[in-house]
């Protein structure tokens, strides 16, 4: 066992002991509890980093060609993954990731005996340092291996470096969004065949069982975008009403129940005359360049959906849906209102959504958000202009407001806000005494940010 890896575990244990001081969780202050949580995260990453080469070696000594001499079979297991899963108490998926990352980050040797770096050196550095967890490392390795036959080595190396820097601290959904958009960036020619494959496999099963109807299936992004937009348009209006309601009038349904009821409302509207309460926020917004609109070449994104789609699919979407291809630079809507109007218009929200792609703080879908003044309209005399607007969900808006966070935007463009402008959230001193700016959700999930 490499002593360096064991030293990392020892250092993480020391940091954990210092953060908690040997006291029970109930006795810790909020700041100490956060420090202990961070220390446990660092310890888990260090332990996983130390175990990945062990998992890879177990897999090497359990190769299929070894037959009955396989290490795993000698221990009574059908595969190295089963052996690791049983001894660590992990799931099959977790064991597979340990082996995968171990193999991808292990030093190699050429046929002539020359030492070679790991297959994925940036991932190896991130895992060894304890900054990159095994789950994120596995997602990056899978992506790079998947696009390897169709991409240049230099492009993959640069993408790997950026992904390793961006991945730590991301939630699972943010990591998935980052991976999906990086794949479209590295392999734009692969977007179309992947999209067509997903479209060919679309399906919906409806089964009646135990007095209930069970729906299961999946659709491609082009088909699913209007479904998602319509359902979340209804849900978002309920959430907004809940914010201003008291306990007696607040809607007590869960988000999943609201989605199910929204689907019911849509279907009832389709076969009857009831009014569908989607409101003006139910719009499919597709982000694309003017060249992509003209040539139908390249990958474009739909607000609120991680997976890019081919540009050619936009024309099919636009045939019978309320689809806005956001090509920028239109003179048909007034986008800046100065001090004459307090509330942001729908046109302004669509423009700001091009930059933020959802809640600028947590990444919630655009349909869950409203535009809020960065400099308050009443207290600070803030203007109702694009450069002074930010897209926030209700929860983030009130948390940032109540806790004293500040918001800054850089990279402002000639139209008041460029689509590449970056949103930064500055914590109050009681959260971070240095007040280090934290990147917005879009920056956290894009290698181009």
C-alpha positions in Angstrom: 0.0 0.0 0.0 1.4 3.4 -1.0 2.3 5.3 2.2 1.4 8.6 0.5 -2.2 7.5 0.2 -2.2 6.3 3.9 -0.7 9.7 4.9 -3.7 11.3 3.2 -6.1 9.3 5.2 -4.2 10.1 8.4 -4.2 13.8 7.6 -8.0 13.7 6.9 -8.6 12.0 10.2 -6.6 14.6 12.0 -8.6 17.4 10.3 -11.8 15.6 11.4 -10.7 15.3 15.0 -9.7 19.0 15.0 -13.1 20.0 13.5 -15.2 18.1 15.9 -13.0 18.2 19.0 -14.3 14.8 20.0 -17.8 16.1 20.9 -21.1 14.8 19.9 -22.9 16.4 16.9 -25.5 17.9 19.2 -22.8 19.9 21.0 -21.4 21.5 17.8 -22.1 25.0 16.6 -23.4 25.4 13.1 -19.9 26.4 11.9 -18.4 23.4 13.6 -21.0 21.1 12.1 -20.2 22.3 8.6 -16.5 21.9 9.3 -17.1 18.3 10.5 -19.2 17.6 7.4 -16.5 18.9 5.1 -13.9 16.8 7.0 -15.9 13.6 6.6 -16.2 14.3 2.9 -12.4 14.8 2.7 -11.9 11.6 4.6 -14.2 9.5 2.4 -12.5 10.8 -0.7 -9.1 9.9 0.7 -10.2 6.4 1.7 -11.7 5.8 -1.7 -8.6 7.2 -3.4 -6.5 4.7 -1.4 -8.8 1.8 -2.3 -9.1 2.4 -6.0 -5.7 0.8 -6.9 -6.5 -2.1 -4.6 -9.8 -2.6 -6.5 -8.0 -2.4 -9.8 -5.5 -5.0 -8.7 -8.2 -7.3 -7.5 -9.8 -7.0 -11.0 -6.4 -7.6 -12.7 -5.9 -10.8 -10.7 -9.5 -11.9 -11.4 -9.3 -11.6 -15.2 -11.6 -14.0 -17.1 -8.7 -15.7 -18.9 -7.4 -16.9 -15.5 -10.3 -19.2 -15.2 -10.4 -21.1 -11.9 -7.2 -19.3 -10.8 -9.0 -16.0 -10.7 -8.6 -14.3 -7.3 -12.3 -13.7 -7.0 -13.3 -17.2 -7.9 -10.8 -18.6 -5.4 -12.6 -16.5 -2.7 -15.9 -17.9 -3.8 -17.2 -15.0 -5.9 -18.1 -15.0 -9.6 -16.4 -11.7 -10.4 -14.1 -9.1 -8.8 -17.0 -6.7 -8.6 -19.0 -9.2 -6.5 -15.9 -9.7 -4.2 -15.5 -5.9 -3.7 -19.2 -5.4 -3.2 -19.5 -8.1 -0.5 -16.4 -7.0 1.4 -17.1 -3.3 1.4 -20.9 -3.3 1.7 -21.2 -1.2 -1.4 -23.6 -1.5 -4.4 -22.6 -3.1 -7.6 -22.5 0.3 -9.3 -20.1 1.7 -6.6 -17.8 -1.4 -6.9 -17.7 -1.0 -10.7 -16.7 2.7 -10.3 -13.9 1.8 -7.9 -12.4 -0.7 -10.3 -12.9 1.7 -13.3 -11.3 4.6 -11.6 -8.5 2.4 -10.3 -7.7 1.1 -13.7 -7.9 4.6 -15.3 -5.6 6.2 -12.8 -3.0 3.5 -12.3 0.6 4.0 -13.8 1.2 2.0 -16.9 4.1 0.3 -18.6 4.9 0.1 -22.3 5.8 -3.2 -24.1 9.4 -2.3 -23.8 9.2 -1.8 -20.0 9.1 2.0 -20.0 7.0 3.7 -17.3 4.0 5.6 -18.7 1.6 8.0 -17.0 -1.9 7.0 -16.1 -4.5 6.8 -18.9 -6.2 9.8 -17.4 -3.5 11.8 -15.5 -5.7 14.8 -14.5 -8.3 12.5 -13.0 -5.5 10.6 -11.3 -4.1 13.8 -9.7 -7.6 14.8 -8.6 -8.4 11.5 -7.0 -4.9 11.2 -5.3 -5.1 14.7 -3.9 -8.5 13.9 -2.3 -10.3 16.7 -4.2 -12.2 14.5 -6.7 -14.6 11.8 -5.5 -14.9 8.4 -7.2 -18.4 9.1 -8.5 -17.3 12.2 -10.3 -14.0 10.6 -11.5 -16.0 7.6 -12.9 -18.3 10.0 -14.8 -15.4 11.9 -16.3 -13.5 8.7 -17.3 -16.7 7.2 -18.9 -17.2 10.4 -20.9 -13.6 10.6 -22.1 -13.5 6.9 -23.1 -16.8 7.2 -24.9 -15.7 10.1 -27.1 -12.1 8.9 -27.6 -12.6 7.3 -31.0 -14.0 10.6 -32.5 -12.0 13.3 -30.8 -8.4 14.6 -30.7 -6.1 13.7 -27.8 -5.3 17.4 -27.1 -9.1 18.3 -26.9 -9.7 15.4 -24.5 -6.8 16.3 -22.3 -8.0 20.0 -22.0 -11.5 18.8 -21.3 -10.3 16.4 -18.6 -8.3 19.2 -17.0 -11.3 21.5 -16.9 -13.7 18.8 -15.7 -11.4 17.8 -12.8 -11.3 21.4 -11.7 -15.1 21.9 -12.0 -16.4 18.6 -10.6 -15.6 18.9 -6.9 -18.6 20.2 -4.9 -21.1 19.6 -7.7 -24.4 17.9 -6.9 -25.3 14.8 -8.9 -27.7 16.7 -11.2 -25.1 19.4 -11.8 -22.4 16.9 -12.6 -24.7 15.1 -15.1 -25.4 18.5 -16.8 -21.7 19.3 -17.0 -20.9 15.8 -18.5 -23.8 16.0 -21.1 -22.8 19.4 -22.3 -19.1 18.6 -22.4 -19.8 15.5 -24.5 -21.7 17.7 -27.0 -18.8 20.2 -27.0 -16.2 17.5 -27.6 -18.2 15.4 -30.1 -20.8 17.7 -31.8 -21.1 15.2 -34.7 -22.3 12.6 -32.2 -25.3 14.6 -31.0 -27.5 13.7 -34.0 -27.0 9.9 -33.9 -27.4 9.9 -30.1 -30.6 11.9 -30.5 -32.0 9.6 -33.2 -31.2 6.5 -31.2 -33.0 7.9 -28.2 -36.0 8.9 -30.4 -36.2 5.4 -31.9 -36.3 3.9 -28.4 -39.0 6.2 -27.0 -41.8 4.3 -25.3 -44.6 4.5 -22.8 -46.1 1.6 -20.8 -49.5 1.9 -19.1 -50.3 -1.0 -16.8 -53.2 -1.4 -14.5 -52.3 -3.2 -11.2 -53.8 -3.3 -7.8 -56.4 -0.7 -8.6 -53.8 1.8 -9.9 -52.4 2.8 -13.3 -48.7 2.6 -13.5 -46.9 4.7 -16.1 -43.3 4.0 -17.1 -41.2 4.9 -20.1 -38.8 7.4 -21.6 -38.7 9.7 -24.5 -36.0 11.7 -26.4 -35.3 15.3 -25.4 -37.1 16.7 -28.4 -40.3 14.9 -27.5 -39.9 15.4 -23.8 -39.2 19.1 -23.7 -42.8 20.3 -24.2 -44.0 17.7 -21.6 -41.5 18.9 -19.0 -42.3 22.6 -19.8 -46.0 22.1 -19.5 -45.9 20.1 -16.3 -43.4 22.4 -14.5 -45.3 25.5 -15.6 -48.3 24.3 -13.6 -46.1 23.1 -10.6 -44.2 26.4 -10.5 -47.4 28.4 -10.2 -48.5 26.3 -7.2 -45.1 26.8 -5.6 -45.4 30.6 -6.0 -48.9 30.6 -4.5 -47.6 28.5 -1.6 -44.9 31.1 -0.7 -47.5 33.7 0.1 -50.0 31.3 1.7 -50.5 30.6 5.4 -50.5 27.1 6.9 -54.2 26.8 6.5 -54.2 27.5 2.7 -50.8 26.2 1.7 -50.9 23.3 -0.8 -49.6 20.3 1.1 -48.9 18.1 -1.9 -45.4 16.9 -2.6 -43.6 17.9 -5.8 -44.2 14.4 -7.3 -47.9 14.7 -6.5 -48.1 18.1 -8.1 -46.4 16.7 -11.3 -48.8 13.8 -11.4 -51.8 16.1 -11.0 -50.4 18.5 -13.6 -50.3 15.6 -16.1 -53.9 14.7 -15.3 -54.9 18.4 -15.8 -53.2 18.5 -19.2 -54.9 15.3 -20.4 -58.3 16.4 -19.1 -57.8 19.6 -21.1 -57.0 17.6 -24.2 -60.3 15.6 -24.1 -62.5 18.3 -22.5 -63.1 22.0 -22.2 -61.4 22.8 -18.9 -59.0 25.6 -18.8 -55.4 24.5 -18.5 -53.6 26.6 -15.8 -50.1 26.7 -17.3 -49.7 30.5 -17.3 -47.4 32.5 -19.4 -44.2 30.7 -18.2 -44.8 27.6 -20.2 -42.4 28.1 -23.1 -39.8 25.9 -24.6 -36.7 28.1 -25.0 -34.0 26.8 -27.3 -30.5 28.5 -27.2 -28.8 28.6 -30.5 -26.7 30.8 -32.7 -27.9 32.5 -35.9 -25.6 30.2 -37.9 -27.1 27.1 -36.3 -30.6 28.3 -37.1 -29.7 28.8 -40.8 -27.6 25.6 -41.3 -29.3 23.3 -38.8 -25.8 22.1 -37.9 -24.5 21.7 -34.4 -25.8 21.0 -30.9 -28.2 23.4 -29.1 -29.6 23.4 -25.6 -33.1 23.7 -24.2 -33.5 25.6 -21.0 -34.1 23.3 -18.0 -32.8 20.2 -19.8 -29.2 18.9 -19.6 -28.9 16.9 -22.8 -28.2 19.0 -25.9 -30.1 18.2 -29.1 -29.2 18.6 -32.8 -30.0 22.0 -34.3 -32.1 20.3 -37.0 -34.6 19.2 -34.3 -35.6 22.8 -33.5 -37.6 23.2 -36.7 -39.6 20.1 -35.9 -40.3 21.5 -32.4 -41.3 24.9 -33.8 -44.0 23.5 -36.1 -46.7 23.2 -33.5 -45.4 24.3 -30.2 -44.7 27.6 -28.4 -41.0 27.4 -29.0 -38.7 30.4 -28.9 -35.4 29.9 -30.7 -33.2 32.4 -28.7 -31.0 33.9 -31.4 -30.4 37.2 -29.7 -30.6 40.8 -31.0 -34.3 41.2 -31.7 -35.8 44.7 -31.9 -39.4 43.5 -31.5 -39.4 43.7 -27.6 -38.5 46.4 -25.2 -35.8 44.8 -22.9 -34.8 47.7 -20.7 -37.3 49.8 -18.7 -35.0 51.9 -16.5 -36.9 53.3 -13.5 -40.3 53.5 -15.4 -41.3 50.0 -14.6 -40.7 48.0 -11.4 -41.4 44.5 -12.6 -39.4 42.7 -15.2 -41.3 41.8 -18.4 -41.6 38.4 -19.9 -39.3 39.4 -22.7 -36.7 40.4 -20.2 -37.0 37.1 -18.4 -36.5 35.2 -21.6 -33.4 37.3 -22.3 -31.9 36.8 -18.8 -32.8 33.1 -19.0 -30.3 32.9 -21.9 -27.6 33.8 -19.5 -28.6 32.1 -16.3 -30.4 29.0 -17.8 -32.5 28.6 -14.7 -32.0 29.7 -11.1 -28.5 31.4 -11.1 -27.8 30.0 -7.7 -29.1 26.4 -7.5 -29.8 25.6 -11.2 -33.6 25.0 -10.8 -35.5 25.0 -14.1 -36.4 28.5 -15.6 -40.1 27.8 -15.0 -39.5 27.8 -11.3 -37.8 31.2 -11.3 -38.6 34.9 -11.4 -36.3 37.8 -12.3 -35.1 39.8 -9.3 -33.3 43.1 -9.0 -29.6 42.8 -8.1 -29.7 46.3 -6.8 -33.1 46.6 -5.2 -35.6 48.8 -7.1 -36.9 50.6 -4.0 -34.0 50.6 -1.5 -31.1 51.2 -3.9 -32.8 52.8 -6.8 -32.0 49.8 -9.0 -33.1 49.9 -12.6 -35.3 47.3 -14.2 -32.7 46.5 -16.9 -31.1 43.3 -18.0 -27.8 44.2 -16.4 -29.6 44.5 -13.0 -31.6 41.3 -13.2 -30.9 37.8 -12.1 -33.0 34.6 -12.3 -33.7 33.1 -8.9 -36.1 30.5 -7.6 -38.3 31.5 -4.6 -36.2 29.5 -2.1 -32.8 30.9 -3.2 -34.2 34.5 -3.5 -35.3 34.5 0.1 -32.3 32.7 1.5 -29.9 35.1 -0.3 -32.0 38.1 0.8 -32.4 37.1 4.4 -28.8 36.0 4.9 -27.2 39.1 3.4 -25.6 37.7 0.2 -24.5 40.0 -2.6 -24.7 39.3 -6.3 -22.3 40.5 -9.0 -22.4 40.0 -12.8 -19.3 40.4 -15.0 -18.9 40.1 -18.7 -21.8 42.4 -19.4 -22.5 42.8 -23.1 -23.7 45.6 -25.4 -27.4 44.7 -25.0 -27.2 45.1 -21.2 -26.3 41.4 -20.5 -24.3 39.1 -22.6 -25.2 35.4 -22.7 -21.6 34.6 -21.6 -21.8 37.0 -18.6 -21.0 35.3 -15.3 -23.0 35.5 -12.1 -21.2 35.5 -8.7 -22.6 35.1 -5.2 -20.7 36.8 -2.4 -21.4 35.3 1.0 -21.8 37.4 4.1 -18.9 37.6 6.6 -20.5 35.2 9.1 -20.5 32.5 6.4 -17.1 33.3 4.9 -14.9 35.9 6.5 -13.0 36.4 3.3 -16.2 36.8 1.3 -14.8 34.7 -1.6 -17.2 35.0 -4.6 -18.9 31.7 -5.5 -19.8 30.9 -9.1 -23.4 30.6 -10.3 -25.0 27.4 -11.3 -24.3 27.8 -15.0 -20.5 28.4 -14.4 -20.4 25.3 -12.2 -21.8 23.1 -15.0 -19.9 24.4 -18.1 -16.3 23.9 -19.2 -16.7 27.0 -21.4 -17.7 29.3 -18.4 
